[in-house]
Amino acid sequence: MFHPFRLLLAMLSVILLSGPLAAQESGTSGSTASISIPEDLTPEQVDDLVARMSDDQVRAILLERLDAVAAQQAETTQARKGLIQTISDTVTSMTASWLDVIRKIPLLVSAQVEAFSNFGANFGSSGLMSLFGFTFLALAIGYAAENVVGLWTRRWIKVVDGDASSNLRGAVTFLFKRFLFEFLGLLVFYYTLVFVGRQLLNEQQIAQAAPFVFYMIWFPRLGAAISRFILAPKQHDLRLVNVDDHWAKYLHRNLIGLFLLIGFTLFILDFNALNGVMPGESRLGFWLNTAIHIYIGVIAWRARDGLSDMMRGSDPDRTRFDEEVARLYPYLAIGVSAGTWLLVEYLSAQRNPAVFELLAHGAHFTTMFWLLIAPALDTLIRGLVRHLQPPMLGDGPVAERAYKSTKRSYIRIGRVLAGILIILMIANAWDLDLQEIAGGGTESGSKVIQFFIIIAVGYILNEAVSLWINRRLAKEQTAAEQSPDEEAGEGGGAGGSRLATVLPLLRVTAQVSIAVIFLLLALGALGINITPLLAGAGVLGLAIGFGAQKLVADIVGGIFFLIDDAFRVGEYVDVGGTMGTVEKISIRSMQLRHHRGPVHTIPYGEIQKLTNFSRDWVIMKLKFTVPFDTDPNKVKKIFKKIGAEMMADETHKDGFLQPFKSQGVFDFDDVGMIIRGKFMAKPGKQFTLRKEIFNRVKAAFKENGIDFARREVRVAIPGLEEAENLTEEQKAAVGAAAADAVNKGEAPA
């Protein structure tokens, strides 16, 4: 016969259990045995189960299952909360926390007095004397050890010549050595204190003295060393950031004050906790934390001009983005400070002990530090790129554009790496293992981390490819760039190299491919099924293939023209009667710039025949008409001399492939002999050379008494010896006959 209460508990436990559970059964000797509960129980099995279980076991199983169901319902309720409800709960909890702060204002003084009273009571008068005395002695010994190290390392720090703008490496080396040796001295000071303190103080005294030494002495001195490295307040010529002496000294002083205030906050909270006053009793941490953020806002507001100059940097190649960041940085600093304050208040309102531990160790201060220093890192990156970037390849606008593009690529890569560093430092401050999260620590966190990792890798790869292509393109384009004194004629100029033609298309193709591939990978990392996207892309590709066959023909034709190296950017070509210089190419068409200005766009699929006037070499043939009585051998010698002189001329010799020379008498006309000369030149150089040859031939002919043949009309008039006796009518008839002969001679054949 079963007890009714036991039977009721057993039935409730069976109803609530969704799977087999293990129960502990107490024996007479206190040992336990595992009881397995099947999912489907028959009445006989219920009777047997109840017979084997005690009242305590039934209660334990029931309470355990009820707790599990309650937790599951709480999770479900939390998951179903809307955005408005979540915001409302957050505001409610933070408001309650602030009301608690106001209620505990009267306890600020009394709680602090209690902490000091407990501190004094714990040690007594003699204990306090020994604590303060031995701590002062340890500090003196630590300072002495630090000074010894300073004297020893001072000989390795040499003042550099010049300033940071002309000798960046020397300035950075000097400042870094000074910071490194100062930091080494601080380490010696700290560990000397630790060693001496362990010899002089007991564990209780060390627990009280260690926070004071670390937060109130060592930490502010470390901040001062970092500030001296960055701002160099007393050495403006070696300063790494673009800020004048006034603001450098102002920021240095207030940064030390800020480190002191942060150190005092961490110390007093730790001191109170060690002496029986928890942070929640008086909420002193709220007021100190608020004071820190107000101090940061005041610094940023008062020094906004200096901070903007510092963020702007000294690089003349600043973009509009750089200018806007510099202008807004002081307000960004104020916003980051206010946002961090709200974050701390939100986390404090959650009453999570683990979060309290992180806040006590200054995780929010570390976060704020790295967020505030992010623009400074950007300025540092731009300064390093400016000084460390390889020199510009060649001269001219092409090289300058490529140089600036390469600089921007270096800066963007540096920004991504700086962003990764900041994320890692903030994650370390909050004890977040990003590797574990990315490996599947939490499902949502893992997806987000993997998404950003893939995007970052794709971005860096894209910039690296663009960087390499831009450098090669700058080199190729600079080598083929037309000089200002060259003239483009109807025969076209010299084209660029094959790489200069293909690389722009390769850059666009690589960037699009990298963007598509890494975007799909990133979406896949978020858990989005990319199979429909791929299938849709395939269907879209087929639709485009069938609906835009002309476009496909143009693209395929362009690919084969580039493979055949039929034309290059800068070459002068004839495409079915349309002539011009290849100015731009795309995957579908080419643009020809006519020598008179018009631009023709020609799809590759419409090109049946292409004539290239600028490939490898150009032969220019010049005609000169001289009188019939001119000696051709004399003209030949003149041409040969001109050719030799121009081949020796530094200005023109590089344009020739073969010198200017005579081809002899080419033809006769009714005026005189036509003598032809020719020369072989590099494409694009022939027009300048032709102009110079014309000038030299004219001067040489004049010097040697050779005239250029002119068209003449001779009228034979019988009895011309009696010309002085001609009447006016006869003179008019002669003039008319001469004019008629001239008109007939000028008429086209």
GIHUSUL-V755594 format. One record per backbone hydrogen bond with DSSP energy under -1.0 kcal/mol. CO is the residue of the C=O (numbers start at 1). NH is the residue of the N-H. Records with the same first field share a line. If there is no record, write none. Layout:
# GIHUSUL-V755594
CO=NH ; NH
This chain:
# GIHUSUL-V755594
3=7
4=8
5=9
6=10
7=11
8=12
9=13
10=14
11=15
12=16
13=17
23=35
27=30
31=27
42=46
43=47
44=48
45=49
46=50
47=51
48=52
49=53
54=58
55=59
56=60
57=61
58=62
59=63
60=64
61=65
62=66
63=67
64=68
65=69
66=70
67=71
68=72
69=73
70=74
71=75
72=76
73=77
74=78
75=79
76=80
82=86
83=87
84=88
85=89
86=90
87=91
88=92
89=93
90=94
91=95
92=96
93=97
94=98
95=99
96=100
97=101
98=102
99=103
100=104
102=105
105=108
107=111
108=112
109=113
110=114
111=115
112=116
113=117
114=118
115=119
116=120
117=121
118=122
119=123
120=124
124=128
125=129
126=130
127=131
128=132
129=133
130=134
131=135
132=136
133=137
134=138
135=139
136=140
137=141
138=142
139=143
140=144
141=145
142=146
143=147
144=148
145=149
146=150
147=151
148=152
149=153
150=154
153=156
154=157
163=167
167=171
168=172
169=173
170=174
171=175
172=176
173=177
174=178
175=179
176=180
177=181
178=182
179=183
180=184
181=185
182=186
183=187
184=188
185=189
186=190
187=191
188=192
189=193
190=194
191=195
192=196
193=197
194=198
195=199
196=200
197=201
202=206
203=207
204=208
205=209
206=210
209=213
210=214
211=215
212=216
213=218
214=219
217=221
218=222
219=223
220=224
221=225
222=226
223=227
224=228
225=229
226=230
227=231
228=232
232=235
235=238
237=164
241=243
244=248
245=249
246=250
247=251
248=252
249=253
250=254
251=255
252=256
253=257
254=258
255=259
256=260
257=261
258=262
259=263
260=264
261=265
262=266
263=267
264=268
265=269
266=270
267=271
268=272
269=273
270=274
271=275
272=277
273=276
278=281
279=283
284=288
285=289
286=290
287=291
288=292
289=293
290=294
291=295
292=296
293=297
294=298
295=299
296=300
297=301
298=302
299=303
301=304
303=307
304=308
305=309
306=310
307=311
308=312
309=313
316=318
319=323
320=324
321=325
322=326
323=327
324=328
325=329
328=332
329=333
330=334
331=335
332=336
333=337
334=338
335=339
336=340
337=341
338=342
339=343
340=344
341=345
342=346
343=347
344=348
345=349
348=351
352=356
353=357
354=358
355=359
356=360
357=361
358=363
359=362
362=366
363=367
364=368
365=369
366=370
367=371
368=372
369=373
373=377
374=378
375=379
376=380
377=381
378=382
379=383
380=384
381=385
382=386
383=387
384=388
385=389
396=400
397=401
398=402
399=403
400=404
401=405
402=406
403=407
404=408
405=409
406=410
407=411
408=412
409=413
410=414
411=415
412=416
413=417
414=418
415=419
416=420
417=421
418=422
419=423
420=424
421=425
422=426
423=427
424=428
425=429
426=430
427=432
428=431
432=434
433=437
434=438
435=439
436=441
437=440
442=446
443=447
444=448
445=449
446=450
447=451
448=452
449=453
450=454
451=455
452=456
453=457
454=458
455=459
456=460
457=461
458=462
459=463
460=464
461=465
462=466
463=467
464=468
465=469
466=470
467=471
468=472
469=473
470=474
471=475
472=476
473=477
474=478
475=479
476=480
483=486
489=492
498=502
499=503
502=506
503=507
504=508
505=509
506=510
507=511
508=512
509=513
510=514
511=515
512=516
513=517
514=518
515=519
516=520
517=521
518=522
519=523
520=524
521=525
522=526
523=528
524=527
530=534
531=535
532=536
533=537
534=538
535=539
536=540
537=541
538=542
539=543
540=544
541=545
542=546
543=547
544=548
548=552
549=553
550=554
551=555
552=556
553=557
554=558
555=559
556=560
557=561
558=562
559=563
560=564
561=566
568=571
569=496
571=582
572=613
573=580
574=611
575=578
578=575
580=573
581=593
582=570
584=591
588=604
589=586
590=602
591=583 ; 584
592=600
593=581
594=597
598=594
600=592
602=590
603=606
604=607
611=574
615=617
618=681
620=679
622=677
624=675
625=709
626=673
627=630
631=635
632=636
633=637
634=638
635=639
636=640
637=641
638=642
639=643
640=644
641=645
642=646
643=647
644=648
649=653
652=655
653=656
655=682
658=680
661=678
664=676
667=674
672=669
673=626
674=666 ; 667
675=624
676=663
677=622
678=661
679=620
680=657 ; 658
681=618
682=685
685=689
686=690
687=691
688=692
689=693
690=694
691=695
692=696
693=697
694=698
695=699
696=700
697=701
698=702
699=703
700=704
701=706
717=720
719=722
720=723
722=725
723=726
727=731
728=732
729=733
730=734
731=735
732=736
733=737
734=738
735=739
736=740
737=741
738=742
739=743
740=744
741=745
742=746
